[in-house]
Structure formats: C-alpha cells, structure tokens
Amino acid sequence: MAFEELLEDPVIQKYLNVLVGPKGMPVAAAPPDGEVTDEELAERLGLELNDVRRALFILYENDLASYRRVRDEDSGWLTYLWTFEYEHIPGNLHEEMERLLQALEQRRQYERDNEFYLCGNCSIRFEFDEAMDLGFQCPECGGELEAMGNEELIEAIDERIDELRDELGIVA
Ligand SMILES: [Zn+2]
C-alpha cells in the first residue's frame, strides 16, 4: 500500500486536515514506514511533542494508527511504538460519505415536509407552527413573518445528493 499516492489525493488531504487540524498535519502528512515513537516523530518533523501526541491520538481514534507498548529494560520506561494504518483511509471516507448522504436525505425530507416563514429583517426562519404561535410576528424585531419558498434549497440538496450517490456508485 503506497501511502504517498493516497496523500496526493486532495480529498484525502482535506479529510486528514479536518481530523488533526493544521498543527497535526505535518504528522498526518508524513506517515513513516514501520514503527516510530512520538519522540522520533517530534524530532524528525521539528514539532512540539504534545502536538505530535495529539495528532497520533486522533489518528488512533479514527483507526488510522495503532501502537504497542514496550518497556525499556534499563530505565523501566514505557515506550509507545506507533504504526500508521492509512490503508483504512478509503473505508473511512466511504463511511463518512454515507453518513453525509443520509443526513442530506433527512434534511431534504424535512424541507419538503414543512412550510417556512421568514423575518426579512433578522433573516430568521420559522416553521409554520412556530410562526402561527407567534402570530406571524418576529419575536426579535416585531416585524411580519412572510411565507418563504425553499425550492432552491431543496434543489441544491438534490444536486449534492446526486453527486454523492455518483461518488458512492449508488444507482438512483
Ligand atoms: Zn425580525
């Protein structure tokens, strides 16, 4: 598995960046071959040990790194030997896209099932029931709430859903 090729993919770069943040990115972007300690990584990359540990832990939580503990026979200290497991990245991304797709489908349903009212002054949107309870008056500014179409929003959601289905290889 060539990690270098994975890391050239802008989608994967973005995914890692969102996971570990800019401070952790040097760690995430330079997966070593084989095992490595946090201290070796910090030294090699010129980073604070805490930033390296934080990034490693996030990768671990996301199934992208694992460790084993080794006790030094002389000092008695525990050393953590880390292995990067980037072969799990494609599977993680796939799951993430599936979650996003589900969320978008739920959102679309919600948009379709409800009527909305807007205060033009405050740009606050209310569901029909809320607006009726308020006597169609904005609770912030007292302005009149007006019916608001959401067709454009639904269309945008539809487009995003189609794109995701394409990427996931789901036939509509
Ligand atoms: Zn208002």
Residues whose N, C-alpha, C, O or C-beta is under 5 A from the ligand:
A	BS01	ZN	C119 N121 C122 C138 E140 C141 G142 G143
